[in-house]
Amino acid sequence: MLNYTVIDAHCHVYPEKIANKAAENIGVFYGYPVPSFDGTPGTFETMLNAGRKLGFAGYNISGAATVPSQVVSVNDGLIGTLNSFDGAEMLFAFGTAHPGFENVGGELERIKKAGLRGIKLHADCQRFNIDDRSAYPMYDAAQELNLPVLCHVGDENFDYSSPYRLLNLLKDFPRLRVIAAHLGGYREWDEGIKLAGTSNIWFDTCSAQSILPPERVVSQIRTLGAERCFFGTDYPLWNADKELNNFLNLALTDKEKEQILGQNFLSFING
C-alpha cells in the first residue's frame, strides 16, 4: 500500500469509440509507441483500473480540442464523465477551449457551472502561439472566472508553447493561474527553469520523470520549487506504474514526495 495520497494531476481521457485511435495519434505525435494497458488505451475506465491497482486517491482528467468545432463535444464528454462517476476516488476535470471558438467566455462560464475546474490547452496540437493576441479573449475569460489553465509547455520541434511565450503571456494576465506541464518545458527543460519564481505558475512532473535522468528531475523540481509541483502520468502516453515507480525512486525527501504526489494539487485546486 502507498504511504502517500496520490493524485494524478495530468491525464487525458477519450470516448470509447475514438480512444484507441486518439492514443495512437498521441504516440505518433511524440514518437513513442503507446504502452500496453489492461483495457482500451485512452478510456476513463482503463485509467481508473490502472490507478486502483496502485492505490491512487484521485485524478484530474482533461481533453484538448484540436479545432474549434470540437470544443463543445470535448467539454460535454468530460462533464458527462464527471457527473456519472460514483467511485470513491476524488475526480476533477479540466475542459478545453480554442482561440478560434466564438463566445469563448460563454463556454467557459458554462463549463464552470457544470463543475469543470479549469481548461487544458495544447498549443502544439492546436497550432497557435500561446502568447498570440488572438488567444487573449480566452485567457481573459479564464482569469475573470478563476479557471486555471493546464498548458502543455515546450517542444524541441515547435515554438508554439515555448517557455518564453508563457512568460510573455503572463505579463498581461497577472492573475491567471497556469500549470506549466512537463516541469516547465517538454524537452526545453533548460528554458523551463526560467519560469522559476513566477508567482502564478505551477508545474507537473509528467513525462519529464520518465525521460530525464533522475538527478536532473530532482534538480529541476527543486529549482522550480517542490511546493509548486504536481505528480502526473500523462496517461495514456505512459503507464501509471512506470511513472509512479520512477517518481518514488527519485532522491527527494519524504516531505517533498508527499507534497508533489497529492498535497500541492489539492491545495491548488481547492484554494
C-alpha positions, 0 to 999 in steps of 0.5 A: 500500500502507498504511504502517500495520497496520490493524485494524478494531476495530468491525464487525458481521457477519450470516448470509447469509440475514438480512444484507441485511435486518439492514443495512437495519434498521441504516440505518433505525435511524440514518437513513442509507441503507446504502452500496453494497458489492461483495457482500451488505451485512452478510456476513463475506465482503463485509467481508473483500473490502472490507478486502483491497482496502485492505490491512487486517491484521485485524478484530474482528467482533461481533453484538448480540442484540436479545432474549434468545432470540437470544443463543445463535444470535448467539454460535454464528454468530460462533464458527462464523465464527471457527473456519472462517476460514483467511485470513491476516488476524488475526480476533477476535470479540466475542459478545453477551449480554442482561440478560434471558438466564438463566445469563448467566455460563454463556454467557459462560464458554462463549463464552470457551472457544470463543475469543470475546474479549469481548461487544458490547452495544447498549443502544439496540437492546436497550432497557435502561439500561446502568447498570440493576441488572438488567444487573449479573449480566452485567457481573459475569460479564464482569469475573470472566472478563476479557471486555471489553465493546464498548458502543455509547455515546450517542444524541441520541434515547435515554438508554439508553447515555448517557455518564453511565450508563457512568460510573455503571456503572463505579463498581461494576465497577472492573475491567471493561474497556469500549470506549466506541464512537463516541469516547465518545458517538454524537452526545453527543460533548460528554458523551463527553469526560467519560469522559476519564481513566477508567482502564478505558475505551477508545474507537473512532473509528467513525462519529464520523470520518465525521460530525464535522468533522475538527478536532473528531475530532482534538480529541476523540481527543486529549482522550480520549487517542490511546493509548486509541483504536481505528480502526473502520468500523462496517461495514456502516453505512459503507464501509471506504474512506470511513472509512479515507480520512477517518481518514488525512486527519485532522491527527494525527501519524504516531505517533498514526495508527499507534497508533489504526489497529492498535497500541492494539487489539492491545495491548488485546486481547492484554494 
